[in-house]
Amino acid sequence: MSDVDGIALTVFLFFFIVVTVMGFLAARWRRATTLDSLDEWGLGGRKFGTFVAWFLIGGDIYTAYTFIAVPATLYAGSLVGFFAVPYTIVLYPIIFIFLPRLWSVSHRHRYVTPADFVRGRYDSRPLMLAVAFTGILATMPYIALQLVGIQAVLDVMGIGGGDANWFQKDLPLFIAFAILAAYTYSSGLRAPALIAFVKDALIYLVIIVAVIYLPTQLGGWDGIFDSVQNSFDTFNKENADAIAAGEASGKGMMPNDMTTWAYASLSLGSALALFMYPHSVTAVLSTGKRNVIRRNASLLPAYSFLLGLLALLGFAAVAAGVQVENAQLAIPQLFEQEFSPWFAGVAFAAIAIGALVPAAIMSIAAANLWTRNIYKAFIRPDATDADEARQSKLMSLFVKLGALVFVLALPSDFAINLQLLGGIWILQTLPAIVLGLYTRWFHRHALLAGWAVGFVWGTVVAYQQPSVGDPGSHFGSPVAPLEIFGWHLSDKAVYIAVTALVLNLAVSVIMTLLLRSANVARGTDQTKPSDYHADAGDVDVTEELPST
């Protein structure tokens, strides 16, 4: 075990204890008669207003891994890491348009998951299962990466790691996992919703102080950028042969022709994918009114400003001379090196709590998918509300345990690479969910075929991508030259998820035309046009009138 700074550790533990207490007390916050239903345990009673939803949805988007990985990419010399800034800007107009419709139809029919909507819209159990399976699969490595974020902070603090045996090394992570699992089990979605206030306040405080204070110590932003440029130029000269041979990546502060499409497609694809993730939908469905979604879409760009400042910390770490073999440790190491112990403790707490909030929401969302769309749909159709809540609580523990095993049993870079698949997988559910909110023209079997083609093709292409300098590795990059079934279209790298989505849509359109021409049964749509505009308190007139 490395040397531990007592002041930093004390501050860290103080905030960790505060959010732990809040997590357990959250069960009494906006208390319902019982939490024994998915509406109450898994969606917080569907009552959250604009203020709470802003923190909760923001907690979904800005995770511990965002805090660590975005600036780490710039620290490593890849300007493509800045794609996170435009993608969050593009994201909000998209959610302003389609998420209110999803909220309305889900509110009217009491849908808990996006797979519930797909089942009701298309009358297709296989398509529902595909959406649920994809959501759970894509979420698992995402949860694991939150634990990787906590692990990085603990490493830099000197807690665990080092030469300790495996149990001592990972004991702090076990404790954090157990606490997270306990208050999520007892309080459901109310726990991360309440803790999100502390998490976002700490993150804003840490980043604003950092971007004001660090330039005063590093020669201003001009001095930081000059230091970074000199550092990258030196690296490129010293490794010119390896870069030319493709054994190393060059570093730079400006994009080139080969990275332009990667940057643009990552921005667009990530924006389209983010609110396909089940935890994002869970946060949206927890709100009490339709207009809460639109208000949040207008207010959430404040987080994009925060993200831009956060990314610049990667350059600050280079200018400060931070030396780490694993770029994921760069930002925690920067705080330990440049700040007083008490503020470093605040920063470490912000990152760790920034992992706990999304990890809780993700595990709840994955558990809801399992309960509603696998357990109740295929195993126990007669499950009561209490049975569903009990099953989700147990599954939320299992999901977090699986993520913990994932982190401990596999190298962290494998977890990172596998998470790249999450965006590829989850984006393949977009046609069934988003297009289904506007039209039922697509045939249910065609959408399932399109999902399968996009899912398999994207996975295979991602598997074929080696890491730079390691030609025998797999899942090394989320981008690849534009090539479809052997047809080489361009040398410029494109986000694999976007190419897979285009294939998905092409197959869905062609198969729909064929199936409609053959008059293959399309199933019964449980929804009505008015469902997509309903708000809380609206009466469904057609249900009130007697049948004729």
C-alpha positions in Angstrom: 0.0 0.0 0.0 1.3 3.5 -0.9 1.6 6.4 1.5 -1.9 7.7 2.4 -2.5 11.4 3.0 -4.6 11.5 6.1 -6.3 14.9 5.3 -7.3 13.8 1.8 -8.6 10.5 3.1 -10.6 12.2 5.9 -12.3 14.6 3.5 -13.0 11.7 1.1 -14.5 9.6 3.8 -16.6 12.5 5.1 -18.4 12.9 1.8 -18.7 9.2 1.2 -20.4 8.8 4.6 -22.7 11.7 3.9 -23.9 10.2 0.6 -24.3 6.8 2.2 -26.6 8.2 4.9 -28.5 10.1 2.2 -28.8 6.9 0.2 -30.5 5.0 3.1 -32.7 8.0 4.1 -33.9 8.4 0.5 -36.4 5.6 1.1 -38.3 8.2 3.3 -37.9 11.0 0.8 -41.3 11.7 -1.0 -42.3 8.6 0.8 -44.9 6.3 -0.8 -47.1 3.9 1.0 -44.9 1.1 -0.2 -41.9 0.6 -2.5 -43.2 -2.8 -3.5 -43.8 -1.9 -7.2 -41.6 -0.9 -10.1 -43.3 2.4 -10.4 -42.2 3.3 -6.8 -38.9 1.4 -6.4 -37.7 1.6 -10.0 -39.1 4.9 -11.1 -39.3 6.9 -7.9 -43.1 7.1 -8.1 -43.0 8.9 -11.5 -43.1 12.2 -9.6 -39.8 14.0 -10.1 -40.0 17.6 -11.2 -37.7 19.8 -13.3 -35.2 20.5 -10.5 -34.7 16.9 -9.4 -34.8 15.6 -12.9 -32.0 18.0 -14.0 -29.7 16.5 -11.4 -30.8 12.9 -12.0 -30.5 13.1 -15.8 -27.2 15.0 -15.5 -26.0 12.2 -13.2 -26.8 9.7 -15.9 -24.8 11.6 -18.5 -21.7 12.8 -16.5 -20.3 9.7 -14.8 -17.0 9.1 -13.0 -15.7 7.6 -16.2 -16.5 10.9 -18.0 -14.6 12.7 -15.4 -11.6 10.4 -16.0 -11.8 9.2 -19.6 -12.5 12.5 -21.5 -9.5 14.4 -20.2 -7.4 11.2 -20.3 -7.9 11.0 -24.0 -6.6 14.5 -24.4 -3.7 13.8 -22.0 -2.8 10.9 -24.3 -2.6 13.2 -27.3 -5.9 12.4 -29.1 -7.9 15.5 -29.9 -10.8 13.1 -31.0 -11.5 13.0 -27.2 -13.2 16.4 -27.7 -16.0 14.7 -29.5 -17.9 14.5 -26.2 -18.4 18.2 -26.2 -20.3 18.6 -29.6 -22.2 15.3 -29.0 -23.8 16.6 -25.8 -24.7 19.8 -27.7 -26.3 17.8 -30.5 -28.0 15.6 -28.0 -30.4 18.0 -26.4 -32.4 19.0 -29.5 -32.8 15.3 -30.2 -34.2 14.5 -26.8 -36.4 17.7 -26.9 -38.2 16.1 -29.9 -38.6 12.4 -29.2 -38.4 11.9 -25.4 -41.7 13.7 -24.6 -43.5 11.3 -26.9 -41.9 8.3 -25.2 -42.8 9.7 -21.8 -46.4 10.3 -22.8 -47.1 6.8 -24.2 -45.2 5.2 -21.3 -47.2 7.3 -18.8 -50.5 6.3 -20.4 -49.7 2.6 -20.5 -47.5 2.4 -17.4 -44.5 1.2 -19.4 -41.4 0.9 -17.2 -38.8 0.1 -19.9 -38.3 0.9 -23.6 -38.8 -2.8 -24.2 -42.3 -2.4 -22.7 -43.1 0.2 -25.4 -41.7 -2.0 -28.2 -43.9 -4.9 -27.0 -47.0 -2.7 -26.9 -46.3 -0.9 -30.2 -45.4 -3.9 -32.4 -47.0 -6.9 -30.5 -43.7 -8.7 -30.8 -42.1 -10.7 -27.9 -38.9 -11.5 -29.9 -38.3 -7.8 -30.7 -39.1 -6.9 -27.0 -36.5 -9.5 -25.9 -33.9 -8.2 -28.4 -34.3 -4.7 -27.0 -34.2 -5.9 -23.4 -31.2 -8.2 -24.0 -29.3 -5.3 -25.8 -30.0 -2.9 -22.9 -28.8 -5.3 -20.2 -25.7 -6.3 -22.2 -24.7 -2.7 -23.1 -25.2 -1.5 -19.5 -23.0 -4.2 -17.8 -19.6 -2.9 -18.9 -20.9 0.7 -18.3 -21.4 -0.2 -14.6 -18.0 -1.9 -14.5 -16.4 1.3 -15.7 -17.9 3.3 -12.9 -16.1 0.9 -10.5 -12.9 1.4 -12.6 -13.3 5.1 -11.9 -13.5 4.5 -8.2 -10.6 2.1 -8.4 -8.5 4.8 -10.1 -9.2 7.3 -7.3 -8.4 4.7 -4.6 -5.1 3.9 -6.4 -3.9 7.4 -6.5 -5.0 7.9 -2.8 -2.8 4.9 -1.9 -5.8 2.8 -0.6 -5.5 -0.7 -2.1 -3.3 -1.4 -5.0 0.4 -1.5 -4.6 2.0 -4.8 -3.4 -0.9 -5.9 -1.2 -2.5 -9.3 -1.7 -5.6 -9.4 -3.8 -8.0 -9.1 -0.8 -6.3 -6.1 0.8 -5.9 -4.5 -2.7 -9.6 -4.7 -3.5 -11.1 -4.4 0.0 -12.0 -0.7 -0.4 -13.8 -1.5 -3.6 -15.7 -4.3 -1.9 -16.8 -1.9 0.8 -17.9 0.7 -1.7 -19.8 -1.9 -3.7 -21.6 -3.3 -0.6 -22.7 0.2 0.5 -23.9 1.0 -3.0 -25.8 -2.3 -3.3 -27.4 -1.9 0.2 -28.9 1.6 -0.3 -30.0 0.9 -3.9 -31.8 -2.2 -2.7 -33.6 -0.3 0.1 -34.3 3.0 -1.6 -34.5 2.3 -5.3 -34.3 5.2 -7.7 -34.8 7.7 -4.9 -31.3 7.1 -3.6 -29.3 8.2 -6.7 -31.8 11.0 -7.3 -31.1 12.5 -3.8 -27.3 11.8 -3.9 -27.1 13.5 -7.4 -27.5 16.9 -5.7 -24.2 16.4 -3.8 -22.5 14.8 -6.7 -23.2 17.6 -9.2 -22.4 20.3 -6.6 -19.0 18.7 -5.9 -18.2 18.2 -9.6 -19.1 21.8 -10.5 -17.0 23.1 -7.6 -14.0 21.0 -8.4 -13.9 21.8 -12.1 -14.5 25.5 -11.8 -11.8 25.8 -9.1 -9.4 23.7 -11.2 -9.8 25.7 -14.4 -9.3 29.0 -12.5 -6.5 27.9 -10.2 -4.4 25.6 -12.4 -3.6 28.3 -15.1 -2.2 30.5 -12.3 0.3 27.8 -11.5 1.1 26.7 -15.0 1.7 30.0 -16.9 -1.9 30.7 -17.9 -3.8 28.9 -20.7 -1.3 30.2 -23.3 1.5 28.6 -21.3 -0.5 25.3 -20.9 -1.2 25.1 -24.6 2.5 25.9 -25.5 3.7 23.2 -23.1 1.3 20.7 -24.5 2.3 21.4 -28.1 6.0 21.2 -27.2 5.4 17.9 -25.4 3.5 16.4 -28.3 6.1 17.6 -30.8 8.9 16.1 -28.8 7.0 12.8 -28.6 6.3 12.7 -32.3 10.0 13.3 -33.2 11.3 10.7 -30.8 8.8 8.1 -32.0 8.7 9.1 -35.7 9.7 5.6 -36.9 7.1 3.8 -34.7 4.4 6.2 -35.8 5.2 5.7 -39.5 5.1 1.9 -38.9 1.7 2.1 -37.2 3.2 0.8 -33.9 2.4 4.1 -32.1 -0.1 6.9 -32.5 1.0 10.4 -33.1 -0.1 13.2 -30.7 -1.5 16.5 -31.7 -3.7 19.4 -30.8 -5.3 19.8 -34.2 -7.4 17.3 -36.2 -6.2 15.9 -39.5 -8.0 14.6 -42.6 -8.0 11.1 -41.2 -9.6 12.0 -37.9 -12.3 14.4 -39.2 -14.9 11.7 -40.0 -14.1 9.8 -36.8 -14.7 13.0 -34.8 -18.0 13.8 -36.6 -19.4 10.3 -36.6 -18.5 9.7 -32.9 -20.3 12.9 -32.0 -23.4 12.1 -34.0 -23.5 8.4 -33.1 -23.0 9.0 -29.4 -25.7 11.7 -29.4 -28.2 9.2 -31.0 -27.1 6.4 -28.7 -27.1 8.0 -25.2 -30.8 8.1 -24.6 -31.2 4.6 -26.0 -29.4 3.3 -22.9 -32.0 2.0 -20.4 -30.7 4.1 -17.5 -31.3 7.3 -19.5 -34.9 6.2 -20.3 -35.4 5.3 -16.6 -34.4 8.8 -15.5 -36.8 10.3 -18.1 -39.7 8.1 -17.1 -39.3 9.0 -13.4 -40.5 12.6 -14.1 -44.0 13.7 -13.2 -45.0 15.8 -16.3 -44.3 15.8 -20.0 -43.0 19.3 -20.0 -40.3 18.4 -17.5 -38.4 16.7 -20.3 -38.5 19.7 -22.5 -37.4 22.0 -19.7 -34.5 19.8 -18.9 -33.5 19.6 -22.6 -33.3 23.4 -22.4 -31.3 23.5 -19.2 -29.0 20.5 -19.5 -26.6 22.3 -22.0 -25.0 23.8 -18.8 -23.4 20.3 -18.5 -21.9 20.7 -21.9 -20.1 23.8 -20.8 -18.8 21.8 -17.8 -17.6 19.0 -20.1 -15.6 21.4 -22.2 -13.8 22.7 -19.1 -13.3 19.1 -17.9 -11.7 18.1 -21.1 -9.1 20.9 -20.8 -7.9 19.3 -17.6 -6.2 16.7 -19.8 -4.0 19.4 -21.3 -3.4 20.8 -17.8 -2.1 17.4 -16.7 0.4 17.4 -19.6 1.6 20.9 -18.7 1.9 20.0 -15.1 4.3 17.2 -15.9 2.0 14.4 -14.7 3.6 11.1 -15.5 1.4 8.0 -15.4 1.5 4.8 -17.5 -2.3 4.5 -17.4 -3.8 7.7 -18.8 -7.0 7.0 -16.7 -5.0 8.0 -13.6 -3.9 11.4 -15.0 -6.7 13.5 -13.5 -6.6 12.0 -10.0 -2.8 12.3 -10.1 -3.1 16.0 -11.2 -5.3 16.8 -8.2 -3.0 15.1 -5.8 0.1 16.8 -7.3 -1.2 20.4 -7.7 -3.8 20.9 -4.9 -3.7 21.0 -1.2 -4.7 17.6 0.5 -8.1 18.8 1.6 -9.1 20.0 -1.9 -7.6 16.8 -3.4 -9.9 14.9 -1.0 -12.9 16.9 -2.3 -11.9 16.1 -5.9 -11.5 12.4 -5.1 -14.9 12.4 -3.4 -16.5 14.1 -6.5 -15.1 11.4 -8.8 -16.2 8.5 -6.5 -19.7 9.9 -5.9 -19.8 10.5 -9.6 -19.5 6.8 -10.0 -22.1 5.8 -7.4 -25.0 7.8 -8.9 -24.9 6.4 -12.4 -24.0 2.9 -11.2 -27.1 2.9 -9.1 -29.3 4.1 -11.9 -27.8 1.7 -14.4 -28.3 -1.3 -12.1 -31.9 -0.4 -11.5 -32.6 0.1 -15.2 -31.0 -3.3 -16.1 -33.0 -4.9 -13.3 -36.2 -3.4 -14.6 -35.5 -4.8 -18.0 -34.9 -8.3 -16.6 -38.0 -8.2 -14.5 -40.5 -6.8 -16.9 -39.3 -8.2 -20.2 -37.7 -11.5 -19.4 -38.9 -12.7 -15.9 -42.6 -11.6 -16.2 -42.8 -12.0 -20.0 -41.4 -15.5 -20.2 -40.9 -17.0 -16.8 -43.7 -15.9 -14.5 -46.5 -14.0 -16.3 -48.7 -13.9 -13.2 -46.1 -12.0 -11.1 -47.7 -9.3 -8.9 -46.4 -5.8 -8.4 -44.7 -6.9 -5.2 -43.1 -9.9 -7.0 -41.8 -7.6 -9.7 -40.2 -5.2 -7.1 -38.6 -8.1 -5.3 -37.2 -9.5 -8.4 -35.8 -6.2 -9.5 -34.2 -5.6 -6.1 -32.4 -9.0 -6.3 -31.4 -8.5 -9.9 -30.0 -5.1 -9.2 -27.6 -6.8 -6.7 -26.7 -9.4 -9.2 -25.9 -6.8 -11.9 -23.6 -4.9 -9.6 -22.0 -8.1 -8.5 -21.4 -9.1 -12.1 -19.8 -5.7 -12.8 -17.6 -6.1 -9.7 -16.4 -9.5 -10.9 -15.9 -8.1 -14.3 -13.6 -5.4 -13.0 -11.6 -7.7 -10.6 -11.2 -10.6 -13.0 -10.3 -8.8 -16.2 -7.7 -6.0 -17.0 -9.3 -2.6 -16.9 -8.3 -1.9 -20.5 -10.5 -4.9 -21.5 -13.4 -3.4 -19.7 -12.8 -0.1 -21.5 -12.6 -1.7 -24.9 -15.7 -3.8 -24.3 -17.6 -0.7 -23.2 -16.9 0.7 -26.7 -19.3 -2.0 -27.9 -22.0 -0.6 -25.7 -22.6 2.3 -28.0 -22.6 0.0 -31.1 -25.1 -2.4 -29.5 -27.5 0.1 -28.0 -27.7 2.2 -31.2 -29.2 -0.8 -33.0 -32.4 -0.4 -30.9 -33.0 3.1 -32.2 -35.2 2.1 -35.2 -37.6 0.1 -33.0 -37.9 2.7 -30.3 -37.5 6.2 -31.9 -39.0 5.4 -35.3 -41.8 3.5 -33.5 -42.7 6.7 -31.7 -43.7 8.3 -35.1 -44.7 5.5 -37.4 -45.7 1.9 -37.5 -44.8 1.5 -41.1 -41.9 -0.7 -40.3 -42.8 -4.4 -39.9 -41.9 -6.0 -36.6 -40.0 -8.9 -38.2 -38.1 -6.4 -40.4 -37.0 -4.4 -37.4 -35.8 -7.6 -35.7 -33.8 -8.6 -38.8 -32.3 -5.1 -39.0 -31.3 -5.2 -35.3 -29.7 -8.6 -35.8 -27.6 -7.5 -38.8 -26.5 -4.3 -37.2 -25.7 -6.0 -33.9 -23.7 -8.9 -35.4 -21.9 -6.8 -38.1 -21.0 -4.1 -35.6 -19.7 -6.6 -33.1 -17.6 -8.4 -35.7 -16.0 -5.2 -37.1 -15.3 -4.0 -33.6 -13.6 -7.3 -32.7 -11.4 -7.0 -35.7 -9.9 -3.6 -34.6 -6.5 -4.0 -33.0 -5.0 -1.6 -30.5 -2.2 0.6 -31.8 1.1 -1.2 -31.4 -0.6 -4.6 -30.7 -1.8 -6.1 -34.0 -3.0 -9.3 -32.3 -5.4 -7.5 -30.0 -9.2 -7.0 -30.4 -11.8 -4.4 -29.6 -9.0 -1.8 -29.8 -11.0 1.1 -31.3 -14.6 2.2 -31.8 -13.8 3.5 -35.3 -12.8 1.7 -38.5 -12.3 2.4 -42.2 -15.6 2.5 -44.0 -15.9 -1.0 -45.4 -19.1 -3.0 -45.8 -19.1 -6.7 -46.6 -15.8 -6.4 -48.3 -16.6 -3.2 -50.3 -13.9 -0.7 -49.4 -15.6 2.7 -49.5 -13.1 5.0 -47.7 -9.8 4.9 -45.8 -11.2 7.5 -43.4 -12.3 6.0 -40.0 -16.0 6.2 -39.1 -17.7 5.2 -35.8 -18.7 1.6 -36.2 -22.0 2.2 -34.5 -23.1 4.6 -37.2 -22.2 2.3 -40.1 -24.0 -0.6 -38.3 -27.1 1.6 -37.9 -27.2 2.5 -41.6 -27.1 -1.3 -42.4 -29.8 -1.9 -39.8 -32.1 0.7 -41.4 -31.4 -0.6 -44.9 -32.3 -4.1 -43.9 -35.4 -2.9 -42.0 -36.7 -0.9 -45.0 -36.1 -3.7 -47.6 -37.6 -6.4 -45.3 -40.6 -4.3 -44.5 -41.3 -3.8 -48.2 -41.1 -7.5 -48.8 -43.2 -8.5 -45.7 -45.9 -5.9 -46.4 -46.1 -7.1 -50.0 -46.5 -10.6 -48.7 -49.2 -9.5 -46.3 -47.4 -11.0 -43.3 -49.3 -10.3 -40.1 -48.1 -7.1 -38.4 -49.6 -7.7 -34.9 -51.9 -5.5 -32.8 -50.8 -2.0 -31.8 -51.9 -1.3 -28.2 -51.2 2.4 -28.5 -53.3 5.2 -30.1 -52.2 8.6 -31.6 -53.4 10.5 -28.6 -51.2 8.5 -26.3 -48.1 10.2 -27.7 -49.3 13.6 -26.5 -50.8 12.7 -23.2 -49.8 14.5 -20.0 -50.2 13.7 -16.3 -53.9 14.0 -15.4 -55.2 13.7 -19.0 -58.2 11.4 -19.2 -58.2 8.8 -21.9 -61.7 9.5 -23.3 -61.9 6.4 -25.4 -61.4 4.3 -22.2 -64.1 6.2 -20.3 -66.8 5.7 -23.0 -68.7 2.5 -23.0 -68.0 0.2 -25.9 -70.6 0.2 -28.7 
